[in-house]
Amino acid sequence: MKSGISKLITFISIVIFFIACIKVKRIDIPESTFIRIAPVHGNVTLFPLRDTLTFQLDLKTFNTVKSVTSFVMDGRGYISFLDARSRTINIYNVEHKNLVMKMALDKYFERTELKGLTVFVQNFDSIYIANKEAVYLLDTTARIKLKLKYDDANAGTAFFDIFSPPVIMNKRLYVGIRSHIDDLSFEQISKSPVIYAFNPIDKSQELVYRFPQIYQDKILGDHFIKANFCVNDKGYFVFSFPADTNIYETNFVQYHNSYLAKSQLQSDTLTPVPKIEIERDNGFKQYAIRDAYGPIYYDQFNKRYLRVFKQRMSDSAYESNRIKRKYSFVILDQNFRIIGEGDLPEDVSYSSVFFLKDQIYARTNFNDEYALHFVKLSYTRKDSI
């Protein structure tokens, strides 16, 4: 009986998904053209230095940090972050390391609106917030300058982070999506959009881009069904998908190229996740015991891309819960040639990276409850280490 009900619910959800998605215009672009560029793995690595930035937290702020971003205004550098526990946006002056602004989001949003909320601070006048209902643009007084409600909530929820930033291009506001789909359905995955494109004037919206071919060939589970991106000097999007060794550069019109951005540490081809493991809710384990790719960053000062690679764990290492997953940065030049790879120490975060002028910082010393620490990363030729 339960099996029959489960199948009925699945069928109904699929029907609702496709009916709802008809409401919003979809923009498709040509298939990507693969550009073959021979890698030079041994040239450059990324090395943590002893230099650190430390920002003291006040008594009402916790170290549950998300959405670390940086910006420069009037020649001064700032970093911002969302404290997920206190639901506050915090902005610090980098030079003086002092808190210059705190915004308590529970003063401006209802409790239900705070669930799943993500943030991107572009500057003091442009604070982007996304929740399950809409995308908001605020200033530091919390005045809502723009609110864009989803016409198709079934397409997914807008998502902000340093590796999923808001982008204004072609008179549109482009925002990343975290999809709500059946991860066992090739049909839903093939139709699932990656980007919302909002027209801020008439508030219309379009669904843009799709997951690459590998997602039509293999069942992988929801931990692989994500899209991370950055924007380069041409204003083009560069996408990194967890299951794909390639990265994709596009302007969402006619330009669409792909390039190899494979870690030299990946030796095996990604295998599908057995359907039964997903049904047993073992999707995260299956993700952890497979190689995967994470965010991609563009270092506009040094004209390089940094793509996170997550090394697979052994089954026994995962079960023991004593060994941490290892990470590295695949380093590419501005022409998408792989020029090296740098291991990340266990105490350095790949997801809290920010760029300030010509310097790169990543979060470290996560257990300190009273301060945030960031270590400087430096490019180094391997033969000079």
C-alpha positions as CSV (number, residue, x, y, z in Angstrom):
1,M,0.0,0.0,0.0
2,K,2.8,2.4,1.0
3,S,4.6,1.7,-2.3
4,G,1.5,2.6,-4.3
5,I,1.0,5.8,-2.4
6,S,4.6,6.7,-2.8
7,K,4.4,6.1,-6.6
8,L,1.3,8.3,-6.8
9,I,2.9,11.1,-4.9
10,T,6.0,10.9,-7.1
11,F,3.8,11.0,-10.2
12,I,1.8,14.0,-9.0
13,S,5.0,15.9,-8.1
14,I,6.4,15.3,-11.6
15,V,3.2,16.5,-13.2
16,I,3.1,19.6,-11.0
17,F,6.8,20.2,-11.8
18,F,6.3,20.2,-15.6
19,I,3.0,22.1,-15.5
20,A,4.5,24.9,-13.4
21,C,7.7,25.1,-15.4
22,I,5.6,26.0,-18.5
23,K,4.7,29.3,-16.9
24,V,8.2,30.8,-17.1
25,K,10.1,31.3,-20.4
26,R,13.1,29.1,-20.8
27,I,16.2,30.2,-22.6
28,D,18.2,27.5,-24.3
29,I,21.6,28.0,-25.9
30,P,23.7,25.9,-28.3
31,E,25.6,22.9,-27.1
32,S,29.1,23.7,-25.9
33,T,32.2,23.5,-28.1
34,F,35.0,21.6,-26.4
35,I,38.3,23.5,-26.6
36,R,41.3,21.2,-26.1
37,I,44.2,22.8,-24.2
38,A,47.1,20.7,-23.0
39,P,47.5,21.0,-19.2
40,V,50.8,21.9,-17.5
41,H,50.2,20.5,-14.0
42,G,53.6,21.1,-12.5
43,N,54.0,24.8,-12.8
44,V,52.1,26.5,-10.0
45,T,50.7,25.6,-6.6
46,L,48.8,27.5,-3.9
47,F,50.5,27.8,-0.6
48,P,49.1,29.1,2.8
49,L,51.3,31.7,4.4
50,R,51.6,32.6,8.1
51,D,49.9,35.9,7.6
52,T,46.4,35.9,9.0
53,L,43.5,38.3,9.4
54,T,41.5,38.1,12.7
55,F,38.1,39.6,13.3
56,Q,36.8,39.6,16.9
57,L,33.2,38.6,17.3
58,D,30.9,40.4,19.7
59,L,28.9,38.5,22.4
60,K,25.8,38.2,20.2
61,T,27.6,36.9,17.1
62,F,28.6,33.2,16.6
63,N,31.1,31.5,14.3
64,T,28.4,29.8,12.2
65,V,29.5,31.8,9.2
66,K,28.1,31.6,5.6
67,S,28.4,33.7,2.5
68,V,31.7,35.4,3.1
69,T,32.2,38.2,0.6
70,S,34.5,41.2,0.2
71,F,34.3,44.5,-1.5
72,V,36.2,47.9,-1.7
73,M,34.5,51.3,-1.3
74,D,36.3,54.6,-1.2
75,G,39.6,52.8,-1.2
76,R,38.8,50.8,1.9
77,G,38.5,47.0,2.0
78,Y,35.6,45.2,3.8
79,I,34.5,41.7,4.4
80,S,31.0,40.6,5.2
81,F,29.3,37.4,6.3
82,L,26.0,35.9,7.4
83,D,25.9,34.5,10.9
84,A,23.4,31.7,10.4
85,R,22.7,31.3,14.1
86,S,22.0,34.9,15.1
87,R,20.6,35.7,11.6
88,T,22.7,38.8,11.3
89,I,24.7,40.3,8.4
90,N,28.1,41.6,9.7
91,I,30.5,43.9,7.9
92,Y,34.1,44.5,9.0
93,N,36.7,47.0,8.0
94,V,39.7,44.9,6.9
95,E,42.4,47.4,7.7
96,H,41.2,48.2,11.3
97,K,39.5,44.8,11.8
98,N,36.5,46.4,13.4
99,L,32.8,45.8,13.0
100,V,31.2,48.7,11.1
101,M,27.7,47.4,10.4
102,K,25.4,44.7,11.8
103,M,21.9,44.0,10.4
104,A,19.6,41.7,12.4
105,L,17.4,40.1,9.7
106,D,14.8,38.9,12.2
107,K,13.7,42.6,12.6
108,Y,12.8,42.8,8.9
109,F,11.7,39.2,8.0
110,E,9.2,36.9,9.5
111,R,10.4,33.6,11.0
112,T,9.1,31.6,8.1
113,E,10.9,34.0,5.7
114,L,14.2,33.4,7.4
115,K,14.3,29.6,6.7
116,G,16.9,28.8,4.0
117,L,17.9,32.4,3.6
118,T,21.1,33.2,1.8
119,V,23.0,36.5,1.4
120,F,25.4,38.3,-0.8
121,V,26.8,41.7,0.2
122,Q,28.0,43.5,-2.9
123,N,28.6,46.8,-1.1
124,F,26.8,49.0,1.5
125,D,24.1,50.0,-1.0
126,S,23.5,46.5,-2.5
127,I,22.7,43.7,-0.1
128,Y,21.1,40.7,-1.9
129,I,18.9,38.3,0.0
130,A,17.2,35.2,-1.2
131,N,14.6,33.0,0.5
132,K,11.9,30.5,-0.6
133,E,9.6,33.3,-1.7
134,A,11.7,35.9,-3.5
135,V,14.9,37.8,-4.1
136,Y,15.4,41.1,-2.3
137,L,17.8,44.0,-2.8
138,L,18.4,46.1,0.4
139,D,20.6,48.9,1.5
140,T,22.3,49.1,4.9
141,T,19.2,50.8,6.4
142,A,17.3,47.6,5.4
143,R,15.2,49.5,3.0
144,I,13.9,47.1,0.3
145,K,14.9,48.6,-3.0
146,L,13.7,45.7,-5.1
147,K,11.7,42.5,-4.5
148,L,11.4,39.8,-7.2
149,K,9.0,37.0,-6.4
150,Y,9.4,33.7,-8.2
151,D,6.8,33.0,-10.9
152,D,7.7,29.4,-10.8
153,A,8.6,28.3,-7.2
154,N,8.9,24.7,-8.5
155,A,12.0,25.6,-10.6
156,G,14.0,26.0,-7.4
157,T,15.1,28.6,-4.9
158,A,17.5,31.4,-5.6
159,F,20.8,30.9,-3.8
160,F,23.6,33.4,-3.0
161,D,27.2,32.7,-1.9
162,I,30.7,33.8,-3.0
163,F,30.5,30.9,-5.6
164,S,27.0,31.9,-6.6
165,P,27.0,35.7,-6.8
166,P,24.3,38.0,-8.3
167,V,25.3,39.2,-11.7
168,I,23.8,42.1,-13.7
169,M,24.3,41.6,-17.4
170,N,22.2,42.3,-20.6
171,K,19.8,44.3,-18.4
172,R,19.0,41.3,-16.4
173,L,19.8,40.2,-12.8
174,Y,21.2,36.6,-13.0
175,V,20.9,34.5,-9.8
176,G,21.9,30.9,-9.1
177,I,19.2,28.2,-8.4
178,R,19.1,25.3,-5.9
179,S,16.7,23.0,-7.6
180,H,13.8,21.1,-6.0
181,I,13.6,18.0,-8.2
182,D,13.5,14.2,-8.0
183,D,17.2,13.2,-8.2
184,L,16.2,9.8,-9.7
185,S,14.4,11.4,-12.6
186,F,16.5,12.0,-15.7
187,E,13.7,13.9,-17.3
188,Q,13.4,16.4,-14.4
189,I,17.2,16.8,-14.2
190,S,17.3,17.5,-18.0
191,K,14.7,20.2,-17.7
192,S,15.9,21.7,-14.4
193,P,17.3,25.3,-14.8
194,V,20.5,26.5,-13.3
195,I,19.9,30.3,-13.4
196,Y,17.1,32.7,-12.8
197,A,17.2,35.8,-15.1
198,F,15.1,38.6,-13.7
199,N,14.1,41.8,-15.5
200,P,14.2,44.4,-12.7
201,I,12.0,46.8,-14.6
202,D,8.9,44.7,-15.4
203,K,9.8,41.9,-12.9
204,S,9.5,39.2,-15.6
205,Q,11.8,36.3,-15.4
206,E,13.4,33.6,-17.5
207,L,15.0,30.2,-16.7
208,V,18.4,29.9,-18.1
209,Y,21.0,27.1,-18.7
210,R,20.9,23.4,-17.9
211,F,23.0,20.6,-16.4
212,P,25.6,19.1,-18.8
213,Q,25.3,15.7,-20.5
214,I,26.8,13.6,-17.7
215,Y,23.7,14.3,-15.7
216,Q,21.6,12.7,-18.4
217,D,23.7,9.5,-18.4
218,K,24.2,8.7,-14.7
219,I,22.1,8.7,-11.5
220,L,24.2,10.6,-9.0
221,G,22.0,11.9,-6.2
222,D,21.2,15.4,-5.1
223,H,24.6,16.2,-3.6
224,F,25.9,16.2,-7.2
225,I,23.0,18.2,-8.6
226,K,24.5,21.7,-8.0
227,A,26.0,24.4,-10.1
228,N,28.7,26.8,-8.9
229,F,29.9,29.7,-11.0
230,C,32.1,32.8,-11.3
231,V,32.2,35.6,-13.8
232,N,35.4,36.5,-15.7
233,D,36.8,39.7,-17.2
234,K,34.7,39.3,-20.4
235,G,31.5,39.2,-18.2
236,Y,31.0,35.6,-19.2
237,F,29.8,32.9,-16.7
238,V,32.1,30.0,-15.9
239,F,30.3,27.0,-14.4
240,S,31.7,24.1,-12.3
241,F,29.5,21.1,-11.8
242,P,30.4,18.5,-9.1
243,A,30.2,15.5,-11.5
244,D,31.9,17.0,-14.5
245,T,35.7,17.2,-15.2
246,N,34.9,20.1,-17.7
247,I,34.0,23.7,-16.9
248,Y,31.8,25.8,-19.1
249,E,32.1,29.4,-20.3
250,T,29.0,31.1,-21.7
251,N,27.3,34.5,-22.3
252,F,23.9,32.7,-22.5
253,V,23.5,33.7,-26.2
254,Q,25.7,32.0,-28.8
255,Y,29.0,31.8,-27.0
256,H,29.4,28.4,-25.2
257,N,32.7,26.7,-24.8
258,S,33.9,23.9,-22.5
259,Y,37.4,23.2,-21.2
260,L,39.1,20.4,-19.3
261,A,39.6,21.3,-15.6
262,K,40.4,17.9,-14.2
263,S,42.4,17.3,-11.1
264,Q,45.6,15.2,-11.6
265,L,44.5,13.4,-8.4
266,Q,41.4,12.0,-10.1
267,S,42.2,8.6,-11.4
268,D,38.9,6.9,-11.9
269,T,35.8,7.8,-13.9
270,L,32.8,8.8,-11.9
271,T,30.5,5.8,-11.4
272,P,26.7,6.1,-11.0
273,V,25.2,6.0,-7.6
274,P,23.0,2.9,-7.1
275,K,19.3,3.8,-7.0
276,I,18.8,1.8,-3.9
277,E,21.5,3.8,-2.0
278,I,19.6,7.0,-2.7
279,E,16.3,5.4,-1.6
280,R,18.0,4.3,1.6
281,D,19.0,7.9,2.2
282,N,22.7,7.1,1.7
283,G,23.3,9.8,-0.9
284,F,25.8,11.8,1.2
285,K,28.0,8.7,1.8
286,Q,27.9,7.9,-1.9
287,Y,28.9,11.5,-2.6
288,A,31.8,11.3,-0.1
289,I,33.3,8.1,-1.5
290,R,33.4,9.5,-5.1
291,D,35.6,12.3,-6.5
292,A,33.8,15.5,-7.0
293,Y,34.3,19.2,-7.9
294,G,33.2,22.2,-5.9
295,P,33.2,25.9,-6.4
296,I,35.2,27.8,-9.0
297,Y,36.6,31.2,-8.3
298,Y,38.0,33.8,-10.6
299,D,41.0,35.7,-9.3
300,Q,40.7,38.9,-11.4
301,F,43.9,40.4,-10.0
302,N,46.1,37.5,-11.0
303,K,43.9,36.4,-13.9
304,R,43.5,32.8,-12.7
305,Y,40.7,30.4,-12.0
306,L,40.7,28.2,-8.9
307,R,38.5,25.1,-9.0
308,V,38.0,23.0,-5.9
309,F,38.6,19.3,-6.2
310,K,37.2,17.0,-3.5
311,Q,39.1,13.7,-3.2
312,R,37.0,10.6,-2.6
313,M,37.2,8.8,0.7
314,S,37.5,5.1,1.2
315,D,34.4,3.3,2.6
316,S,36.3,2.5,5.8
317,A,37.5,6.1,6.2
318,Y,34.0,7.4,5.9
319,E,32.6,4.9,8.3
320,S,35.3,5.6,10.9
321,N,34.4,9.3,10.9
322,R,38.1,10.0,11.9
323,I,39.6,10.9,8.6
324,K,38.6,14.1,6.8
325,R,38.1,14.5,3.1
326,K,41.0,16.0,1.3
327,Y,40.7,19.1,-1.0
328,S,42.8,20.9,-3.6
329,F,42.6,23.8,-6.0
330,V,43.0,23.1,-9.7
331,I,44.7,26.3,-11.0
332,L,44.0,27.5,-14.5
333,D,45.2,30.6,-16.3
334,Q,42.9,33.2,-17.9
335,N,42.9,31.1,-21.2
336,F,41.7,28.0,-19.3
337,R,45.1,26.1,-19.4
338,I,45.7,24.1,-16.3
339,I,48.9,25.4,-14.8
340,G,49.0,23.6,-11.5
341,E,47.2,22.3,-8.4
342,G,47.6,23.1,-4.7
343,D,46.5,20.9,-1.8
344,L,44.4,22.6,0.9
345,P,45.4,21.9,4.5
346,E,42.7,20.3,6.6
347,D,42.3,23.5,8.7
348,V,41.6,25.8,5.6
349,S,38.1,26.2,4.2
350,Y,37.6,25.9,0.4
351,S,34.1,27.5,0.7
352,S,35.1,30.7,2.6
353,V,37.5,32.2,0.2
354,F,37.6,35.9,-0.7
355,F,39.8,38.1,-2.8
356,L,40.9,41.6,-1.7
357,K,42.9,43.5,-4.3
358,D,45.8,41.2,-5.1
359,Q,45.5,39.0,-2.0
360,I,43.6,35.7,-1.4
361,Y,42.3,34.7,1.9
362,A,40.6,31.5,3.2
363,R,39.0,30.8,6.6
364,T,41.0,28.8,9.1
365,N,40.9,27.9,12.9
366,F,37.1,27.2,12.7
367,N,36.8,26.1,16.4
368,D,37.5,29.6,17.8
369,E,34.1,30.8,19.0
370,Y,35.2,34.3,19.6
371,A,36.9,35.3,16.4
372,L,37.1,34.6,12.7
373,H,40.5,33.8,11.2
374,F,41.6,34.0,7.6
375,V,45.0,32.8,6.3
376,K,46.6,34.3,3.2
377,L,47.2,32.1,0.2
378,S,50.0,32.7,-2.2
379,Y,50.8,31.3,-5.7
380,T,54.2,29.6,-5.7
381,R,56.1,27.8,-8.4
382,K,56.6,24.2,-7.2
383,D,60.3,24.2,-7.8
384,S,60.7,27.1,-5.3
385,I,59.1,25.3,-2.4
